[in-house]
């Protein structure tokens, strides 16, 4: 990993882009009282150094009919670890399961935490749990259904609070 310095100006740019990735360079420059060229160069440098890995859309899953959020804890068999080249290889395999929106290698009793958005519990059973049970190397799973989401994505990470300067 490169040794990259992210200073307060970079953090300010990231805060603005994290709140709305469509914010123009001109608008960022105005908000931060900086030259447009400075902002452009900083963003380009952060993209080049993978400080900014990409830009995305955060959909309202309720409007898409996928308003049930579930988390699935997955334990793998020892054999799965022996044949895999890396945690990323296993994670990539798990990320191909329909409706899965996040895959995290974790510590503790379980090996992975999957996050998924599904339209119904039937889809959860047929598409995710069934897929997992058929997948070689999966030892056991525990499925948790979320009843309410108070904070997501931006959360309480101080980096992304716009009120900071």
TAQUIRA-V757240 format. One record per residue. N is the residue number from 1. RES is the residue in one small letter. SS is DSSP state (hx for helix, st for strand, lp for the rest). PHI is phi in degrees with one decimal (* if undefined). PSI is psi in degrees with one decimal (* if undefined). Layout:
N;RES;SS;PHI;PSI  N;RES;SS;PHI;PSI
This chain:
1;x;lp;*;136.3  2;x;lp;-68.5;149.9  3;x;lp;-88.3;99.9  4;x;lp;-114.2;134.5  5;x;lp;-97.6;126.1  6;x;lp;-113.5;110.2  7;x;lp;-93.6;-175.0  8;x;hx;-65.3;-33.8  9;x;hx;-64.6;-44.5  10;x;hx;-59.1;-43.3  11;x;hx;-63.0;-38.7  12;x;hx;-64.9;-41.9  13;x;hx;-62.1;-45.2  14;x;hx;-61.0;-41.0  15;x;hx;-57.5;-46.2  16;x;hx;-66.4;-46.1  17;x;hx;-67.0;-33.2  18;x;hx;-68.0;-34.6  19;x;hx;-72.5;-36.9  20;x;lp;-156.6;101.4  21;x;lp;-66.9;-12.2  22;x;lp;-87.9;0.4  23;x;lp;-60.0;130.0  24;x;lp;-74.8;158.5  25;x;hx;-60.5;-39.6  26;x;hx;-60.1;-44.5  27;x;hx;-65.7;-39.4  28;x;hx;-63.7;-44.1  29;x;hx;-59.6;-41.7  30;x;hx;-65.2;-46.3  31;x;hx;-61.6;-34.8  32;x;hx;-99.8;2.5  33;x;lp;53.2;51.1  34;x;lp;-129.7;164.7  35;x;lp;-71.8;147.5  36;x;hx;-57.4;-43.1  37;x;hx;-61.4;-37.0  38;x;hx;-63.3;-46.8  39;x;hx;-64.6;-45.4  40;x;hx;-57.1;-48.0  41;x;hx;-64.6;-39.3  42;x;hx;-64.8;-44.4  43;x;hx;-64.3;-44.4  44;x;hx;-59.8;-42.1  45;x;hx;-65.3;-41.3  46;x;hx;-67.4;-36.0  47;x;hx;-66.5;-46.1  48;x;hx;-60.7;-37.0  49;x;lp;-93.7;9.1  50;x;lp;62.3;23.5  51;x;lp;-69.4;-40.3  52;x;lp;-101.5;112.6  53;x;lp;-87.9;-17.1  54;x;lp;165.9;179.9  55;x;lp;-124.3;143.0  56;x;lp;-145.3;173.3  57;x;lp;-111.2;138.1  58;x;lp;-103.8;101.5  59;x;lp;-74.3;156.3  60;x;lp;-88.4;100.4  61;x;lp;-64.3;-23.8  62;x;lp;-60.7;-41.2  63;x;lp;-70.4;-20.7  64;x;lp;-91.5;-1.5  65;x;lp;78.1;15.1  66;x;lp;-119.9;58.7  67;x;lp;-94.5;7.9  68;x;st;-99.6;121.0  69;x;st;-99.8;130.0  70;x;st;-130.0;152.9  71;x;st;-122.2;134.7  72;x;st;-124.0;120.5  73;x;st;-88.3;133.5  74;x;st;-127.0;130.3  75;x;st;-109.0;131.9  76;x;st;-99.5;156.0  77;x;lp;-77.3;158.0  78;x;hx;-60.2;-35.1  79;x;hx;-59.1;-39.3  80;x;hx;-61.1;-39.4  81;x;hx;-68.5;-34.3  82;x;hx;-69.2;-33.3  83;x;hx;-90.9;-13.9  84;x;lp;-83.1;147.2  85;x;lp;-83.4;-27.0  86;x;lp;-162.8;166.6  87;x;hx;-63.5;-35.2  88;x;hx;-62.0;-37.9  89;x;hx;-62.6;-43.6  90;x;hx;-66.5;-45.0  91;x;hx;-59.3;-40.7  92;x;hx;-63.1;-38.5  93;x;hx;-63.4;-44.4  94;x;hx;-68.0;-32.0  95;x;hx;-70.3;-13.2  96;x;lp;-84.1;-5.4  97;x;lp;-68.8;132.4  98;x;lp;-54.4;141.4  99;x;lp;76.8;-6.8  100;x;st;-73.8;127.4  101;x;st;-111.4;-9.5  102;x;st;-156.1;140.1  103;x;st;-132.8;124.7  104;x;st;-129.8;125.5  105;x;st;-76.3;129.1  106;x;lp;-128.7;168.3  107;x;lp;-101.6;163.6  108;x;lp;110.7;-155.8  109;x;lp;-65.9;-30.2  110;x;lp;-108.0;159.0  111;x;lp;-98.0;-32.2  112;x;st;-137.4;149.5  113;x;st;-119.0;121.0  114;x;st;-105.8;142.1  115;x;st;-116.2;136.5  116;x;st;-141.1;154.9  117;x;st;-119.4;123.1  118;x;st;-129.7;154.2  119;x;lp;-80.5;-20.5  120;x;lp;-159.4;163.9  121;x;hx;-68.6;-29.0  122;x;hx;-62.1;-43.7  123;x;hx;-65.0;-38.9  124;x;hx;-56.2;-48.8  125;x;hx;-67.1;-45.5  126;x;hx;-76.8;-37.3  127;x;hx;-96.0;-38.5  128;x;hx;-98.6;-61.1  129;x;hx;-62.3;-40.5  130;x;hx;-63.6;-44.0  131;x;hx;-57.9;-46.0  132;x;hx;-64.0;-41.9  133;x;hx;-66.7;-29.3  134;x;hx;-80.6;-21.7  135;x;lp;-72.0;128.0  136;x;lp;-67.7;142.3  137;x;lp;95.4;-9.1  138;x;st;-87.9;120.6  139;x;st;-83.7;-55.4  140;x;st;-155.7;164.6  141;x;st;-136.5;158.4  142;x;st;-137.5;120.9  143;x;st;-103.4;131.4  144;x;st;-120.9;131.4  145;x;st;-104.5;133.2  146;x;lp;-87.4;132.7  147;x;lp;-91.4;-27.4  148;x;lp;-157.4;141.3  149;x;lp;-115.6;114.3  150;x;lp;-85.9;-45.4  151;x;lp;-136.4;139.3  152;x;lp;-153.4;157.3  153;x;lp;62.7;-85.2  154;x;lp;-70.3;-36.8  155;x;lp;52.3;-143.0  156;x;lp;-108.8;21.5  157;x;lp;-65.9;118.7  158;x;hx;-56.6;-28.8  159;x;hx;-58.1;-32.2  160;x;hx;-103.6;12.7  161;x;lp;-85.9;115.6  162;x;lp;-66.5;-21.5  163;x;lp;-68.9;-16.2  164;x;lp;-78.2;152.2  165;x;lp;-126.2;*
